Amino acid sequence: MLALWAAPAASAQTVFEGRYGFGPEYRFVDVSHTFVSGPYLEALYIGVPGQNELYLGAGFQLRPAAGVTLTPVVYAVAGGENDQRGISLGGLLSLQRGGWKVLAFAGHFFRASGGVASYSFVDAFDLTRVLGGWELGASAGLFQTGGQASWLLGPSLKRNDARGAWAFSARFGDDEEYRLIRVLVF
C-alpha cells in the first residue's frame, strides 16, 4: 500500500511490500503495479490471529499537484475464516513537500456475506521528516467496527536505499504493536 514511495516517478513501477508486526502478530504482503498512464493494480494479504484476508484491487493514480498523488482503489475482499466476502473502497495518499512526507491508506470494508462485520480502517498514516537517506516521524492507525474504535500512534524510522526502504514503527494506544517493513520498487 505504500506503493507511492516513488510516486513522483513518471514511469510504470511495481512495488513489493512486506510487513511483520508483533504484539499482536501482524502479517502483510503486498504487490502493486502502476502503469505509466495511471491505472493501478494491487494484490495484498493481511493476516492477524484468527483472520486472514486477501484483497484484489484496481484504481487510478491521480496527480493533482506537484508532490501530491491520490489513488482511489476498489478491492474485492475474501477472508479465510468466517466465509468473509465483500468489497473495500480505499484510497492512498502521498504528499511530499519541503522535506516532509505523508503516506496514508484508509478505507472501508462493506460486508457482502460471512461472519465479519463491515469495518473502517486507517493503515497507516505516516508523517516523516526527510533527513538525508533517513526519515524520522510518526505512524498512526485506526480500526473501527460496530461502533467501537481502536487506535495506535507512535514513532517511525525509515531508511531509504537504492531498492526502496526499510522502516520500523512502534505504535501504542488500545494495543501495542511493533512493525518491521521492507519496500522494494522495480
Secondary structure, DSSP 4 states (H G I P E B T S, - for coil): --GGGGTT--S-EEEEEEEEEETTTEEEEEEEEE-TTSEEEEEEEEEETTEEEEEEEEEE-EEEETTEEEEEEEEEEEESSTT-EEEEEEEEEEEEETTEEEEEEEEEEEEEESS---EEEEEEEEEEEEETTEEEEEEEEEEEETTEEEEEEEEEEEEEETTEEEEEEEEEESSEEEEEEEEEE-
